[in-house]
Amino acid sequence: MKPTAALHEPLQLTEEVLTLRAWRMPDMVVYQHAPDEWWLTPLDDDLPIIRLNQVGVELLAALDGHVTVAALLERFGNRVCGPDGQSGRWHLERWPQPRYSLCYFGAQPPTTNQHGAKWDLLLQQVREGWSGNQGFEGEKHLSEFHLREITKRESHFDTIETTVSHLFREPSEVLQGLTYGRLLARRMRQLGWWGSRTQQILEVGGGLGYVAREIASELSPAERQGLRYLCLDITKPFLHSQLGLAREAGWNSGGMQANAEWLPLRDASIDLVIDNENLADMTPVQLQRDEVKSNRGHNPLHQEAVDWIRRMRLPLGNDLPAEFIFNLGPIRFLSELWRVLRPGGRAILVEFGIEDGWSAPVKLPGHTEYEVQYTHLRHAARWLGFKDEYYPLPKFLVIRPDTRVLCTGAAYTIQRICAGLGRSFPIRAYTEAELHHTLGDLVPKLLGCHYHEVSDPAWFGLWDFKVLLLEKPGGVSRPAFSETKGFRWYAHGR
């Protein structure tokens, strides 16, 4: 269950607040349930759906960035705005609060360019309420969250940490009618990664198991012959789901509950590792500049991080801040990959991250993840001895950037509305045609469904996700090929 955002008292409509202007939150979906009843959903799932009448809808429409709160209060303050009897004043006192986040009161708009995502400044208050802390949350926080606080798998990837692979777990127009897992398998086939020498596959942190299922669907029986698919996850409920789907898909599979920063596997025992959207969940360390300069960490964990930086001769630049976050967990994981991969073994790592600057916290319900600093990670991979290739995820998957998909915020809203109607609505990436196919006669009753180009940062930030391909030297070269209209054009692998 998603942790509840921090409680807020109703906003006091002081003279200062009354002079501010009011904007509706963008991409807001409104559902007309009856001739004189409309539904809105607050951001906090623990709050009930908001029901409005015609006057309430007029109040919502009036939040256009031109009118002041005082003018809205004078026009709607004493009027009944919904079938439950709440007045316009009641809504104006609550809607701008983070638990609702239906509007914003300010002297200036939250942004002049939606791509700047300045609306997140308001939503950040909600996220900090979810976690209970601002900024860095401690070096053991992530492992404890995934090991002890996730007790069931139902709806976790809908409401707590929606991943790219979860959004595309069903066939999608965005991926040429394929699923994320099938397209991933197809790209690996084009790279020459499936062959007689591949026998042991390890998927780390495989979510609910959809990637394993879809890879099996893409591979022919001949390609899967002799393969063993191992699942490793720190979260026990997810591991059960992964093994269930893998076995249903026909994999010869096994699993283990473990932390990927210390793989319980023999040296040189794995041919292929798939790690999809886990690196940001691995151990972060908040280092201080004096620790790096002196090569002396303030505690054993910090000393380990400082030792890695020193051994790798990691170039941190001359503008090292007084305090910064270092991705220790991903570095540990790379070291473990070097140990467990056979010569010629490969790994594909997918996660969001940055190439310049310093890792920043990303607030999610119940926990905080940390951007991956890919310049550091690639340096570590090469220092260990890996050959590497690096792509933005949309480029690697060959996604058409102009394909339009439903705003993810709208998808969450529609899911809550459908729950209120006793209907199911899975969270995933929807084109307009796919949404109409899923909802049918409900679509005309939904107002405000907005679609973004898949490359638009306002949708999901796909271009922030990177693909790092690693190869441990020493194996036999494998042929790679491209495929056009059923014909394969081979080239010698590297």
Protein Blocks (a to p, Z undefined) as FASTA:
>chain_A
ZZdddddddddddfklmmpccdddehiacddfbfkbccdddfblkbccddddfklmmmmm
mmnolacfklmmmmmmmpcfbfnopafklmmmmmmpmklopaccdfbdfbfbfklommmm
mmmmmmmmmnopahjebjklmmmmmmmmmmbfghklmmmmccfklmmmpccfklnopafk
lmmmmmmmmnopacfklmbdcdehklnommmmmmmmmpcfklmgopacddddfblklmmm
mmmmmmmnopacddddddfklccbdehkbfbdcdehkllmpccddddfklmmnopafbfk
lmmmmmmmmmnopaebjmlcfbdcddfklmmmmmmmmmmpcghiacdddddddfehjddd
dddehiacddddfklmmmmmmmnopacddddfklmnopafkbccddfklmmmmmmmmmmn
opacddddddfklmmmmnmmmmmmpghiacddfklmklnommmpccdddddehiacdddd
ddeehiacddddZZ
